[in-house]
């Protein structure tokens, strides 16, 4: 996996640059993931607002729901949940697609025609995931905060201006930036793991299925582990 990472990074700076495959993968990673990311984000924000309200109501701190939701979404829940969803949707499809190509000897055919499989298959996906996951994280942060805002105003009758003021006052740019930095690392993890599992998948349908499953499981575990260390390092 370390060798694959080195090869991917080396191919990024190797000419000629192929833009069309990268744009295609960006659409697959970003635009096509928006519906499921929207559902995840809005209900996560709403559940977080409800749980926070019932706990804070005991201390008359209901107006700080926006603060808790904003910090939780931008620093942790936004990047982590988005990355896990992308690992399940994009990581699995990447491992299955590349694994199927390996089983049907299409990767060997690429080498026969002088095409580098890492440059052709892995590098565009790596660039797309590293680029689009921060944008997806920003989107899920906004949708999650919007969901919490709506439930707080409609169900708990918190004043809109007070909710917004508390959220803006305590939510600083470093909070958002730390989540985006995490998203970059998470995107790299998903790309490297899924491509590696696809390129090293076993023979037959069983091998491809195992590679797909291992890709999602390993990506999710590494996302949670890296999240812990990045939380310690980042302010």
N, C-alpha and C positions, 0 to 999 in steps of 0.2 A: 504493500500500500504506500509506503514511503517512496519507493521507486516510481510508482504511478504518479504520485504528487509531483515529484521532480520533473517527470516527463511532461505533465500537463502544463506546469509553469514555464518550462522551456519552450513549449510549442506556442504559448501565448505571444511570445516576442519573436517568433519565427515568421518570416515572410514567405509567400504572400498571405495577406490577411483575408480570411473568408468571412464576410459580414452576414451574408444571407442565412447560413445555418444558425448563427448566433441570434439573429433577430427572430427566427422561427422558434428557437428554444425559449427566448424571452416571452414570446406570446404564450407558449405552452405553460411555462412556469408562472407567469404573472397574470395575464388576462383570463386564462381558463381556470385559474384557481380562485378568482374573486368570489364566485357564488358560495362555495363551501367556506371560504374564509369569512365572508360576511355573516353567515349563519353562526359560525363558531364565535365570532367576536361579539356580536350583539347580545347573544344569550349569556356569554361569559360576563360581559359588563352588567347585564341585568341581574344575574345571580349574585355577583359580587356586591352590587348595590343593595340588594335585599338582605343579604347576610350582614353587611356592614350596618345597615339601618337598625336591625334588631339588636345588635350588640351595642351600638353607640347610643341608642335610645335610652338605655339605663343611666347614661351619664349626661344626657341632654347635649350630645355632640352630633346630632343628625346632620348639621350643616357641613360637616367635614366628610361626608360621603364622597363628594367629588374629588377631594384630596386623596383619599385612600384609593379610589378607583383609578385616578390619573396616574399615581405613582406605581400602582401594581401593574397596570396595563403597559406602561411605557418601559419599565425596568425589567419586568419578569414575564408576566402572562402573555403579553403581545408577541415578543420574539420567540418564546419557547413554544407556545401553542401553535403559532404560525409555522414554525420549523417542523414540528411533529406532523402537522397536517401535510405539509409539502413533502416530508419524508415518506408518508404513507401514499400520497398520490403520485408525485413525480419520481421519488426514489424507487418505488416499486416498479413503475412502468419503465424506467431507465434500465434497471437490472434485468427485467423480463425481455426488453427489446434487444439489449446487447447480448444477453444470454442466448436468446433465440438465434441471433446472427452467428454466435460462436458454434452452436449446435449444428446449424445448417451450413457451416464452413464458409459463410460470407466474409468473416474476418480474415480467413486465410486467403480468400479471393482478393480482398483489398490489398493485402501484402504482396500478392502476386502481381498486381497492377502497379505496385510501387507507391501505394497510398498508406500513410501512417495511420493505423487504427486509433491511436490516442488522439492525434490531431483531428481526425475526421469525426470521432464519436464522443470522446471525453471532454476535449477542450471547449467546444461550444456549450456544452451542458454546464461545465464548471463556471464559465464566464456568466452565463445566464442566471444561474442560481446565486452566485455571489452578488450580481448586480440587482436582481429583482427581489430577493428576499428582504432587503431593507425597505424597499418601496411597499411590499406587501405588509411588512411590520407597521409602517406608518399608517397604512390604510386600516389594519385591524385595530391599532391603537385608537384611531379616530372613531371607528364604528363601535368599539367597546365602550368608550367614554360617552358616545352619543346614546347608546342603549341604556347605560346607567343614568344618564341625564333624563331621558324620557320617563323611566320608571320612577325616578325620584320626584319629578314634577307631577306626574299624573297620579301615582299611587300614594306617595308620601306627602304630597302638597308642600314641598320645599320651594321657596321662592327661586325663580330662575336666576335672577341677578346675583343672589347670595351664593348659589351653587357655582356659578361661573367664576365669581370673584375668588372663592376659596380654592377652586381648581387652578386658576391662573397664578394665584399668589404663591402657592407651594410647589407648583410644577416648574422646575428650572430646565434650561436647555441641556445641562449635563445628564439629566434623567433620561431625556429622549435620546441623546447621543449614545449613552451606554447601551440602550436597547438596540440601536442600529449597529453598533460595533459587534454585539453578540450575534445579530442576524447575519453579518458577513461571515463570521466563523461558522455559524450553523449551515449556511449555504455551501461553504467549502466542504464541510463534513458530509453533507448529503450527496454532493456530486462525487466526491472521491470514493465513498463507501459503495454507492450504487454502481458506479462504473467498474470498480474493482470486483464486486460480486458478479457482475455480468460477464466480465472478461475471464473470470476464473470459475464460471459455473460448470457443473458436471454435465455429462452427456444425457440427452433425452429430456422428456417433459419433466421428469422428477427432479433432475438437476436444475432446470430453469426455475421450477417452483421453489426449490430449496434456496436458490440464490436470491429470489425475490423476497422470500420471508426473512432471510438473514439480513438482507439490505435494510429493511424497515426496522427490524429489531435492533441491529447494531447502531444504525443512525440515531434512533431514539435514545438509546442508552448513552452514546457519546454526546449527544446534545445536552442531556441532563448533567453529565459529568463536567463537560466544558463550561456549562452555565455556572456551576458552583465556583470553579476557579476564576472565571471572568468576573463574577460578582465580588469576589475577594479583591481582585486586582483593580477593577474599575472603581472610580470614586462614587 
